[in-house]
Amino acid sequence: MEVSNHLHGDEKCCLCCEEMVITAHKALQSSALLQNMNSGYLGISLEATSAEDISTTEYEDEMAQTIQSLSNCMMIAEENPENPVTAIAEAAWNADERVMAGNSVAAFTPHVMERYGPVMSILTFANCNVVETEEGLVMIDCGTAVAAPRIFETIRRESSLPLHTAIYTHGHVDHVMLQYTGFEEEAIKKGYPRTRVIAHENVSARFDRYRLTAGYNTEINRRQFQLPKTFEWERVYRYPDEVYSSFRRLEIGTKVFELHHGKGETDDATIVYMPEERYVFTGDFFIWNTPNCGNPQKVQRFPLEWAQMLRKIASWKPQSLFPGHGPPIIGQDRVSQALNDTIALLEQICSSTLGYLNKGKDLNFIMNNVSFDKSLLLKPYLYPKYDDPRFIAA
């Protein structure tokens, strides 16, 4: 496997302040609440915990830990200039406290890039992976509005090929900000064909809904993540040019991409698989946290279908897994372990929940008594730092 990397300029110094503050703050507000809620595992009722119980000191301490973990990720990248993403991935897999303290959703955002064969993998808040083909670049997710321009700059230092196709793994705003990258403006200026955007057929409906409810989404995200009043929900989206329903096979140059629809964090999710390389790009089916199947602020998601999709992925025996958040998992054995542990957690929670539900137990009872192997939460890729496993039962 060819692996190479280049660090340039400000990438060696620090993540831009705006992105660091936004990502750390958003992830940590949920995380502080979850750590308080985890006292429920010791027999304390969920009803006894509220957002008001979280001390400012506790919140600030965890933010400090997360920012230190982010700084440590950047230090590891600097110490390993030829393979910075792999070095961070190794530290994460081994539960290295230098990178796992605080909240990993925010900590794994150093904006460094590493090549894995034809893939340029950029580790940022919502990861971006770009594949070189004879016909141009294929981008799998496009990052946040803040990260998108830096993604463009990073790619342009590595390749001058036009952006042929962009694939959205799902419609969440941290993955689809193609319009802020600069690739389409470049195509107009240089006379390249317009980038083709492909996504599941439900993505367009999500964008329509986001536009209709922009004010509502502004309010609930300000509340959930304690964002400042200056925060506004995104109102502009680059809609897909082509959509599919359950499966689509793309041949771009000599590279083959399989698009598989599954339900997990969203109903519009796409798994991208490169069968010849055995690379899988999971989007938010994998985020180095307990699966984000739902929380009190947002709609409930699809835990059983999530596990089913992960089983399908595991059957392909991928060599490398590139997640929506956090570093890649390299090596078939590690990928298999991470997938099967996540499957076990989801299936056990679903089974226990259904068992209690069919006995007529109420929601509070179920959430406080749902049964699963809690040792799974000690796995570094299943730490419950963004989502509490009991939310899955709800």
C-alpha positions as CSV (number, residue, x, y, z in Angstrom):
1,M,0.0,0.0,0.0
2,E,1.4,3.4,-1.0
3,V,1.2,5.8,1.9
4,S,2.5,9.4,1.7
5,N,1.6,12.8,3.2
6,H,2.6,16.4,3.0
7,L,2.0,19.0,5.8
8,H,2.0,22.6,4.7
9,G,2.0,26.0,6.4
10,D,-0.7,26.6,8.9
11,E,-1.6,22.8,8.9
12,K,1.6,22.4,10.9
13,C,0.6,25.0,13.5
14,C,-3.1,24.7,14.5
15,L,-6.6,24.1,13.3
16,C,-8.3,27.4,12.4
17,C,-9.7,28.9,15.6
18,E,-13.3,29.0,14.3
19,E,-13.4,25.3,13.5
20,M,-11.7,24.3,16.7
21,V,-14.1,26.3,18.9
22,I,-17.2,25.2,16.9
23,T,-16.3,21.5,16.9
24,A,-15.2,21.3,20.5
25,H,-18.1,23.3,21.8
26,K,-20.7,21.4,19.8
27,A,-19.5,17.9,20.8
28,L,-18.7,18.8,24.4
29,Q,-22.1,20.2,25.4
30,S,-23.6,16.8,24.6
31,S,-20.7,15.0,26.2
32,A,-20.9,16.8,29.6
33,L,-24.6,15.8,29.8
34,L,-23.8,12.2,28.9
35,Q,-21.1,11.9,31.5
36,N,-23.6,13.0,34.1
37,M,-26.2,10.6,32.7
38,N,-23.7,7.7,32.9
39,S,-24.3,7.8,36.7
40,G,-27.5,6.0,35.8
41,Y,-25.4,2.9,35.2
42,L,-24.7,3.0,39.0
43,G,-28.4,2.9,39.8
44,I,-29.3,6.6,39.6
45,S,-32.5,7.3,37.7
46,L,-32.4,9.3,34.5
47,E,-35.1,11.5,36.1
48,A,-32.6,12.7,38.6
49,T,-30.3,14.3,36.0
50,S,-30.9,17.5,34.1
51,A,-28.9,19.9,32.1
52,E,-28.8,22.3,35.1
53,D,-26.9,19.7,37.1
54,I,-23.8,20.1,34.9
55,S,-21.4,22.5,36.5
56,T,-19.6,25.1,34.5
57,T,-16.3,23.8,35.9
58,E,-17.1,20.2,34.7
59,Y,-17.9,21.5,31.2
60,E,-14.8,23.8,31.0
61,D,-12.6,20.9,32.3
62,E,-13.8,18.6,29.6
63,M,-13.4,21.3,26.9
64,A,-9.9,21.8,28.1
65,Q,-9.2,18.0,27.8
66,T,-10.6,17.9,24.3
67,I,-8.6,20.9,23.1
68,Q,-5.5,19.2,24.7
69,S,-6.4,16.0,22.8
70,L,-6.7,17.9,19.6
71,S,-3.3,19.5,20.2
72,N,-1.9,16.1,20.9
73,C,-3.3,14.8,17.6
74,M,-1.6,17.7,15.8
75,M,1.7,16.9,17.7
76,I,1.5,13.3,16.6
77,A,0.9,14.4,13.0
78,E,4.0,16.6,13.1
79,E,6.1,13.8,14.6
80,N,5.0,11.5,11.8
81,P,5.0,13.7,8.6
82,E,5.0,10.7,6.2
83,N,1.9,9.0,7.8
84,P,0.2,11.4,10.2
85,V,-3.3,10.0,9.8
86,T,-2.1,6.4,10.4
87,A,-0.2,7.6,13.5
88,I,-3.3,9.2,14.9
89,A,-5.3,6.1,14.0
90,E,-2.8,3.9,15.8
91,A,-3.0,6.0,18.9
92,A,-6.8,5.9,18.9
93,W,-6.9,2.2,18.4
94,N,-4.7,1.7,21.4
95,A,-6.9,4.1,23.5
96,D,-4.0,6.5,24.0
97,E,-5.1,9.0,26.5
98,R,-3.2,11.7,24.7
99,V,-5.9,11.6,22.0
100,M,-8.9,10.0,23.7
101,A,-9.3,12.4,26.7
102,G,-12.3,14.7,26.4
103,N,-14.5,14.2,23.4
104,S,-13.0,12.4,20.4
105,V,-15.7,13.8,18.0
106,A,-14.0,17.2,18.4
107,A,-10.5,16.0,19.1
108,F,-9.9,14.1,15.9
109,T,-10.0,17.3,13.7
110,P,-6.4,18.2,13.0
111,H,-6.9,18.7,9.2
112,V,-4.1,16.5,8.0
113,M,-4.0,14.3,4.9
114,E,-2.5,11.0,4.1
115,R,-2.5,8.9,0.9
116,Y,-3.7,5.3,1.0
117,G,-3.1,4.1,-2.6
118,P,-5.4,6.3,-4.8
119,V,-7.2,7.7,-1.7
120,M,-6.3,11.1,-0.2
121,S,-7.8,10.9,3.2
122,I,-8.3,14.2,5.1
123,L,-8.9,14.0,8.8
124,T,-11.1,16.9,9.7
125,F,-14.3,17.4,11.6
126,A,-16.4,15.5,9.1
127,N,-13.8,13.6,7.0
128,C,-13.3,14.0,3.3
129,N,-11.8,11.3,1.1
130,V,-10.8,11.9,-2.4
131,V,-9.9,9.2,-5.0
132,E,-7.8,9.9,-8.0
133,T,-9.0,8.3,-11.3
134,E,-8.0,8.7,-14.9
135,E,-11.2,10.8,-15.5
136,G,-10.7,13.1,-12.5
137,L,-11.2,13.2,-8.7
138,V,-14.0,11.5,-6.9
139,M,-14.8,13.1,-3.5
140,I,-16.6,11.2,-0.8
141,D,-18.1,13.9,1.5
142,C,-17.2,17.5,1.3
143,G,-16.8,18.7,4.9
144,T,-18.2,21.6,6.8
145,A,-18.6,25.1,5.5
146,V,-15.6,26.1,7.7
147,A,-13.4,23.2,6.5
148,A,-14.4,23.1,2.8
149,P,-12.0,25.8,1.6
150,R,-9.1,24.2,3.4
151,I,-10.1,20.8,1.8
152,F,-9.8,22.4,-1.6
153,E,-6.4,23.9,-0.8
154,T,-5.1,20.6,0.6
155,I,-6.3,18.6,-2.5
156,R,-4.9,21.2,-4.9
157,R,-1.4,20.8,-3.3
158,E,-1.6,17.1,-4.2
159,S,-3.5,17.0,-7.5
160,S,-4.5,19.3,-10.4
161,L,-7.2,16.9,-11.7
162,P,-10.7,18.3,-12.0
163,L,-13.4,17.2,-9.5
164,H,-15.4,14.7,-11.6
165,T,-17.9,13.4,-9.0
166,A,-18.9,14.2,-5.4
167,I,-20.7,11.5,-3.4
168,Y,-22.6,12.4,-0.3
169,T,-22.7,9.7,2.4
170,H,-25.8,11.4,3.8
171,G,-27.4,14.8,4.0
172,H,-26.2,16.2,7.3
173,V,-24.7,19.6,6.9
174,D,-21.2,18.7,8.1
175,H,-20.8,16.4,5.1
176,V,-22.2,18.2,2.1
177,M,-20.8,21.7,1.9
178,L,-19.4,21.3,-1.7
179,Q,-20.5,24.8,-2.6
180,Y,-17.9,26.2,-0.2
181,T,-14.9,24.2,-1.5
182,G,-14.2,26.2,-4.6
183,F,-14.1,23.3,-7.0
184,E,-17.2,24.4,-9.0
185,E,-16.0,27.9,-9.3
186,E,-12.7,26.6,-10.5
187,A,-14.5,24.4,-13.1
188,I,-16.2,27.4,-14.5
189,K,-13.0,29.4,-14.7
190,K,-11.0,26.6,-16.3
191,G,-13.7,25.2,-18.5
192,Y,-14.0,21.9,-16.8
193,P,-17.3,19.9,-16.9
194,R,-19.5,20.7,-13.9
195,T,-19.0,18.3,-11.0
196,R,-21.5,15.5,-10.9
197,V,-23.1,15.1,-7.4
198,I,-24.6,11.7,-6.5
199,A,-26.5,10.8,-3.4
200,H,-29.4,8.7,-2.2
201,E,-32.8,9.8,-3.4
202,N,-33.8,11.0,0.1
203,V,-31.1,13.6,0.4
204,S,-32.9,16.1,-1.8
205,A,-36.0,15.9,0.5
206,R,-33.8,16.4,3.5
207,F,-32.4,19.6,1.9
208,D,-35.9,20.8,1.2
209,R,-36.9,20.2,4.8
210,Y,-33.8,22.0,6.1
211,R,-34.6,25.0,4.0
212,L,-38.2,25.0,5.2
213,T,-37.2,24.7,8.9
214,A,-34.0,26.7,8.9
215,G,-35.2,28.8,11.9
216,Y,-36.3,25.8,13.8
217,N,-32.9,24.0,13.2
218,T,-31.1,27.2,14.3
219,E,-33.0,27.2,17.6
220,I,-32.7,23.5,18.4
221,N,-29.0,23.4,17.6
222,R,-28.3,26.6,19.6
223,R,-30.1,24.9,22.5
224,Q,-28.5,21.4,22.2
225,F,-25.0,22.6,21.7
226,Q,-25.2,25.9,23.6
227,L,-24.1,27.8,20.5
228,P,-23.9,31.6,20.4
229,K,-26.8,33.7,19.1
230,T,-24.7,34.4,16.0
231,F,-25.1,30.8,14.9
232,E,-27.4,30.3,11.9
233,W,-28.5,27.1,10.3
234,E,-27.3,26.6,6.7
235,R,-29.8,27.8,4.1
236,V,-27.9,27.0,0.8
237,Y,-27.3,23.4,-0.5
238,R,-25.8,21.9,-3.5
239,Y,-28.4,19.4,-4.5
240,P,-27.6,16.0,-6.1
241,D,-27.6,15.8,-9.9
242,E,-28.2,12.1,-9.8
243,V,-29.8,9.9,-7.2
244,Y,-30.3,6.2,-6.7
245,S,-32.6,4.0,-4.6
246,S,-30.9,0.9,-3.2
247,F,-27.7,0.2,-5.2
248,R,-25.6,1.8,-7.9
249,R,-22.3,0.8,-9.5
250,L,-20.0,3.5,-10.8
251,E,-17.0,3.0,-13.1
252,I,-14.9,6.2,-13.3
253,G,-11.7,5.6,-15.1
254,T,-10.5,2.2,-13.9
255,K,-11.9,2.6,-10.4
256,V,-15.2,0.9,-9.4
257,F,-17.4,2.4,-6.7
258,E,-20.4,0.6,-5.3
259,L,-23.1,2.7,-3.6
260,H,-25.2,0.9,-1.1
261,H,-28.2,2.5,0.7
262,G,-28.7,1.8,4.4
263,K,-30.6,3.3,7.3
264,G,-28.5,4.3,10.3
265,E,-28.0,7.8,11.6
266,T,-30.2,8.9,8.7
267,D,-32.7,7.4,6.2
268,D,-30.6,8.8,3.2
269,A,-27.3,7.1,4.0
270,T,-24.9,5.7,1.4
271,I,-22.0,3.3,2.0
272,V,-19.3,3.6,-0.6
273,Y,-17.3,0.5,-1.3
274,M,-14.3,0.0,-3.7
275,P,-14.4,-3.8,-4.2
276,E,-11.0,-4.1,-5.9
277,E,-9.2,-2.2,-3.1
278,R,-11.6,-3.5,-0.4
279,Y,-11.9,0.1,1.0
280,V,-15.2,1.0,2.6
281,F,-16.3,4.6,3.3
282,T,-19.0,4.4,6.0
283,G,-20.1,8.0,6.6
284,D,-21.6,8.2,10.1
285,F,-22.3,4.5,10.4
286,F,-19.0,4.7,12.2
287,I,-17.8,7.7,14.2
288,W,-15.4,6.5,17.0
289,N,-18.3,6.7,19.5
290,T,-21.3,4.8,20.6
291,P,-23.6,4.9,17.5
292,N,-25.5,8.2,17.3
293,C,-28.9,6.5,17.1
294,G,-30.8,9.4,18.7
295,N,-30.9,11.9,21.6
296,P,-33.6,13.9,23.3
297,Q,-33.1,16.9,21.0
298,K,-33.4,15.1,17.7
299,V,-35.5,12.5,15.9
300,Q,-34.9,8.8,16.8
301,R,-32.8,6.9,14.3
302,F,-32.6,3.3,13.0
303,P,-30.6,1.0,15.4
304,L,-31.7,-2.3,14.1
305,E,-31.2,-1.4,10.4
306,W,-27.9,0.1,11.4
307,A,-26.7,-3.2,12.8
308,Q,-28.0,-5.0,9.6
309,M,-26.0,-2.6,7.4
310,L,-22.9,-3.2,9.5
311,R,-23.3,-6.9,9.0
312,K,-23.5,-6.4,5.3
313,I,-20.3,-4.4,5.4
314,A,-18.6,-7.0,7.5
315,S,-19.4,-9.7,4.9
316,W,-17.3,-7.9,2.4
317,K,-14.2,-8.3,4.6
318,P,-12.9,-4.7,4.0
319,Q,-9.2,-4.1,4.2
320,S,-9.7,-0.5,5.4
321,L,-12.6,1.5,6.9
322,F,-12.8,5.2,6.4
323,P,-15.3,6.6,8.9
324,G,-17.4,9.8,8.8
325,H,-15.6,11.1,11.9
326,G,-12.2,10.0,13.4
327,P,-9.3,8.2,11.8
328,P,-9.5,5.2,9.5
329,I,-9.2,1.6,10.7
330,I,-6.5,-0.2,8.7
331,G,-6.3,-4.0,8.4
332,Q,-9.0,-6.6,7.9
333,D,-8.8,-8.0,11.5
334,R,-9.2,-4.6,13.1
335,V,-12.0,-3.6,10.8
336,S,-13.8,-6.9,11.5
337,Q,-13.4,-6.4,15.3
338,A,-14.7,-2.9,15.2
339,L,-17.7,-3.7,13.1
340,N,-18.7,-6.8,15.1
341,D,-18.4,-5.1,18.4
342,T,-20.7,-2.3,17.2
343,I,-23.1,-4.8,15.8
344,A,-23.2,-6.6,19.2
345,L,-23.9,-3.4,21.1
346,L,-26.7,-2.4,18.8
347,E,-28.3,-5.9,18.6
348,Q,-28.1,-6.4,22.4
349,I,-29.8,-3.0,23.1
350,C,-32.5,-3.7,20.5
351,S,-33.2,-7.2,21.9
352,S,-33.4,-6.0,25.5
353,T,-35.6,-3.1,24.6
354,L,-38.0,-5.2,22.6
355,G,-38.1,-7.8,25.4
356,Y,-39.2,-5.1,28.0
357,L,-41.5,-3.5,25.5
358,N,-43.3,-6.7,24.9
359,K,-43.8,-7.1,28.7
360,G,-45.5,-3.7,28.9
361,K,-42.7,-1.8,30.6
362,D,-42.7,2.0,30.3
363,L,-40.0,4.1,28.7
364,N,-38.3,5.2,32.0
365,F,-38.1,1.6,33.2
366,I,-36.6,0.4,29.9
367,M,-34.0,3.2,29.6
368,N,-32.8,2.5,33.2
369,N,-32.8,-1.3,32.8
370,V,-31.8,-1.9,29.2
371,S,-29.3,-4.8,29.2
372,F,-26.1,-5.1,27.1
373,D,-22.4,-6.0,27.6
374,K,-21.1,-2.8,29.1
375,S,-17.5,-3.9,28.5
376,L,-18.2,-3.0,24.9
377,L,-18.2,0.7,26.0
378,L,-14.6,0.3,27.0
379,K,-13.6,-0.1,23.4
380,P,-12.0,3.2,22.2
381,Y,-14.3,3.2,19.1
382,L,-17.4,2.8,21.3
383,Y,-16.8,5.3,24.1
384,P,-20.2,6.8,25.0
385,K,-19.0,10.4,24.6
386,Y,-21.5,11.8,22.1
387,D,-24.5,9.5,22.6
388,D,-25.7,7.6,25.6
389,P,-26.5,4.0,24.7
390,R,-29.8,4.2,26.6
391,F,-31.0,6.8,24.0
392,I,-31.0,4.0,21.5
393,A,-33.7,2.3,23.6
394,A,-36.0,5.3,23.3
